[in-house]
């Protein structure tokens, strides 16, 4: 389901389609036909209502499977192309509903639940074997309480599915245990909802059913609201990083793309609205030095591990004087084993940033070509305020 559309017509269409499918199953069982594949025996029509209500519980509990992202869409803002190998993959979630406005997410449950509760009136009128008086199925055509109970129960099941799905997606990058546990709980919760809808809800007293389902709905609404408030900042942060413009990606490729990627230096030190201009990573061990220039600051940092960068010092962009890349101490060493003369040697590569009113920032080792490109980039920034083309 592509919830990216402005209208909710797709959500309504899915709700009606699911209600229609379950209605077909109801009429088959109501006619004494077992709808299961390879089952040719007769079915007791007395169980038709129970089977139909149980299917509604199942489909609402696994509502997440009807939502998927659209990989064919291309962002017009950053010029990404689906066949661009350097374009970062879209971050955030497996399913598009997580990144949608709350109105669209919270509307799925009530729309589907309303379609489900309404179609059961048709079942009740056509049932070959009426339900027991005083139960949800038996009183469906005589009191509004059974319909309200089914409505609240289906809506609560959808919310529960979305809660566990959101937890799983929020942890899939940096908290695999949370993701795995949430997926397991999603499976168990779906099984539990089916059992309740199949074995308990049709035979419950309408007042008791409404009280239980209403309480579950209120709890699920509060839970879904809280989980979204907790998870959405994670998705927004990943989206900002993954939705860099085409120009930014070209800069990143030119000035050192070996360490790019989600959670990799230097992107893990960027703040909200901060744009990477150029960076260079040395080859020191075990913690390489890194120099970074952004639109807000110049930084020297240590790369302790992927995604764990520690800022040592920083300066304002206005303090930038330029940069240099050089090898210090080039000279002659001891006589070589194969000849009478001394052998030439070169000492460590040094990449340095000159700053006004502050000692220069340096990084040792690394790729000489990348170091020179970084120095050229910062010299251009200091002279013209822009990167070289």
N, C-alpha and C positions, 0 to 999 in steps of 0.2 A: 504494500500500500504506500503510495507516494504522498505522504502528508505534507510535502513541500507545497502543494497546491494551496492557493489562497482560500478556496471554498472547502467546506466540510462535506461536500457531496459524496466524495469517495468513502468517507467514514459511514455515512448513511447507507450507501450502496452495499458495503460489506455487511453492515448489520442486518439489512433486509435479506441479503443473499444467505447468510448463515441461518437466519430464522426460517427462510424458505427451505433450506436443505434439511434442517431438523424436522420441519413439518412433513416433508416427504417420508422421512423415517417413521414419524408418528403414524401416518396413514397406512404405511405398510404393516406396522405392528398392530395397528387397530383393526386391520383386515385379517389378522392371524398369520401374516407372512413374516418369516424371520429375515431381516434385511442383511444379516451378516453373510459374507462370501462363503460359498460351499456349504451352506446350511439350508437343508430342504425340508426340515420339519415344521410343524405348525407352531405358531407363537400365541401365547395366551393374551388376548386383547386387554385383559385387566391390567397388564403391566405396560401398556402403551404410554400412558401419561408419565409414569416413572422413568421410562427409558428416555423420553423426550426431554424432561427436565434435567435428567442426568447429563445428556449431551450438551445442553446449554451450559451447565457448570464446567464441563470439559473445555469447550471452546472459549469461554471467557477466561478460564485459568491459564490458557496457552495463547492469549491474544497477541503476545509479542511476535509469534511466528508469522503473523500477517503483515508485519511492518518490515520493510527493507529499504536500504539506501539505494540511490540511483547512481551507479558508477559512470553512466554515460554523460551526465551533466558536467559541463566545464565552466569554471569560474571566469566570468568576463573581466573581473577586476584585475586579476594577476596574469591573465593570458595563459593559464595552464592548458596543456593539451594532453589528451588521454594517452598518447603514444610518446610523451616526453619522459625519457628515463631519468632525468634529473629532477622532475617535478615531485615534491614530497607527497606522500599519500595523505588522504584526508584523515584528520584525527578525530577523536571523540568517541565514536560508538560504532557498533556493528549495525545498529538499527537507527533509522532516521528520526524516529519519534523523540529521542532524547534531546536533540538539538532544536526541537520545535517549541514555539511559545506554549506557555502553560495552558492557555485556552484550548489549544488543539489536543494536547495530551489528556487533559481532564475531561474532554468532551466524548472521548471514545467510550468510556464506561457507561454513562447515562444513555447515549444513543443506542448502543447495542442492547443494553438492558431493557430499554423501552420497547424495542422491536421484539425482543424475546417475550416479555411479559404480555404484550398485546396479542401475539399470535396464539398464545395458550388459550385465549377465549374461544378461538376457532376450534381448537382441539376439544375443549370441554363440550362444545355444542355437538360435535360429531362423534364423541366417544361411544363405542359400543357398550362398554362396561363402565358406568359412572363410579367415581371414587366414593370413599366412605364419608358420610356427612360429618362435619366437624374437623376435617383435615384440609390442608392447603389444596390438594387436588379435588377433593369432594366439594368444597365450597367455592371453587374458582368462579363460577358463574353467578353466585348469589351474594358475594361480599367483596369489597375492594381490598380487604386485608391480604388475601393470598397473592393478588397481583403486585401489591406493594412489597410483600416479602420477597417474591421472585425478583422484582426490580432491584431491590437493595442488595440481594445476594449476588446477582450477576455483576452489578457494578463493583461490589467489594472484591469479587474474584478477579476482575480486570485490574483493579488497583493493586492487589497483592502481586499479581504477575508483573506489573510495571515496577513495583518497588524492588523486587528481587532482580529483575533484569537490569535496572539502573545500578544497583550495587555491583553486579557482575561486571558491567561495562566500566564502571568507575575504577575497578581494581585490576582490569585486565592488563594494564601496562606496568604499573609499579607495585601491585599487591596481588600476585597470583593466588595466594591462599584465599583472599576475600572473593575473588572471581570464582574459584572452584567451589567454595562453600555455598555461595549464592546460587550457582547453577544446580547444585545438588538439592538445596532447599527449594528451588523453583520446581524441580521434578517432584519432590515429596509434597509440596503444597498443592500442585495440580492434582496429584493422586488423592490427597485429602479432600479437596473441593469436590471431586467427582463422587467420592464416597458419601459426602454430606448431601449433595444434590440428588444422588441416586437412591440412597438407603434411608435418609432421614427427612429431608425437606418435604417431599410429597405427603408424608403421613403425619407431619407435625400439626398441632393446632395453629390456626392462622395467627392468633395473637402472640403465641410463643415464637413462631417463626419470624414474625415481623420484628419482635423485640431483639431476637438474636441477630438477624440479618442487618437490622438498622444499626445496632452497636458495632457490628463488623464493618459496616460502611463508614461510620464516623472514624473508627480507628484507622482504617485503610486510607482515608482521605488525609488524615493528619500525618500518617506515615509517608505517603507519597509526596506530600508537600515538603516534609523535612528532608527526605532523601534527595529530592531535586535541589533544594537549597544547598545541601552539602556537596552534591556531585557536579552541578553545573559549573562552578568556578574551575574545576579540573578540565572540563571539556572546552571552556572558553580559552584557557591558557594554552592548551594543545592546539586549538584552532588558530590562534594568533601565530604560533610558531610554524604551523604547517601551511598557512595561507600567505606565505611571503610572496611578494610580487616577483614578476619575471626579472626585473632589474636587480633586485636583491639577490636572486638566485645566481645571476651572472656574476655579480661581485663575489659571492660566496665561492663559486667555482674557480674564479680567477685568483683569489687571494687565499686559497687553501681549502679544498673541499674534502680532504681526507678525514677530517674530524667532524663533519657536519652530520646532523641528524637529530631526531627528537631526544632531548635529555643529554646530548653530547656537548662538550665544550666547543665554542664559548656560549652556546645558546642557553645554557642553564643559568647563566648569571645575568641575562637580560631582564630588565624590568618591563612593566606594562608601558607600551608606547615607545620603547627603546629600540632603535634600529642598528643592526650591525653594519659597519662600514668596511672594516678590514681587521684581520687578526693573523697572528703568527704563533705557532707552538714550537718550542724548542725540543731537544731530544734528551734533556737531563733525566736522570733516574734517581730514585723511583718516582719523583714528582716533577714532571716537566714544567718549565716556566712558559707562561703565555702572555702575549701582549695583545690588547684589544682596543680598537677605536670604534666608538659608537657616536651617534648624534648628540649624546649627552655627556660623555666622559671618555677619558683615556685610562686604561686599566692595566695593571700588572698582576698576574694571578698564578697560582699553582694548580695543576691538574692532578688531584689526588686519585681519582678514579673516574670512569665514564659517568657523567652526570653529577660529579662532586668536585666543583671548582671553587677554590678558596681565594678571594680577592685580598691581595697584600697591600696594594696602594693604588690610588687613583687621582686623577687631576681633571680640571675643567678643560673643555675643548679650546677655550681661548688661551690656555697656557702652552699649546702645542707650537713648537718651533720647527720641528722636522724630525727625520729619522735617518739612521745610517745602518748599513750592513757591511761588516768587514771582518777579516781574520786578523787577529792580533799576534804579534811575535813571529812573523815569518822570518826564517833565517836558515842557518846551516847547523847540521847536527854532527854526530860522530861519523868517522870514516865507515863507509859501507863494507860489507864482507867481500864484495866482488871487485873493489877498485881502491886506488890510493886516496881518492878525494872524498870529502865529506858529502853526505846526502842531504838534500833540502828537506825541510819539514815545515808544517803549518800548524799553528795552535788553534784553539777553539774559535768557532764562528760566533760572533757577537752581533746581536741585533739590538739597537738602542734607540730610544725615543727621547729627544731633547725637549725640555720643558722650561718655561719661564717661571723663575722663582722657586724651582724645585729641582732636586737632583734627577738625572736621567733614569729612565726605566730600561732595564736590560733583560735579555733572554739569551741563553747560551745553547749552542748546537742547533740541530735542525737542518732542513733542506736549504742550501744556499740560494737556489732560485726563488723559492717561496719567500726567503728572507729579503732578497733584493726587491721583489715585487711589493712586499709589505712596506719597505722603506720608501719606494717610489710613490706608493699610494699616500703615505702620511706626508711626504714632502709636498705632494700636490694639494693635499688638504690644507697644509699650513700656508701655502702660497696663494691658492685660488679659492679655497673653501669647498672644493669638489674633488671627486676622484678622477684620475686620468681615464680617458676613454680608450 
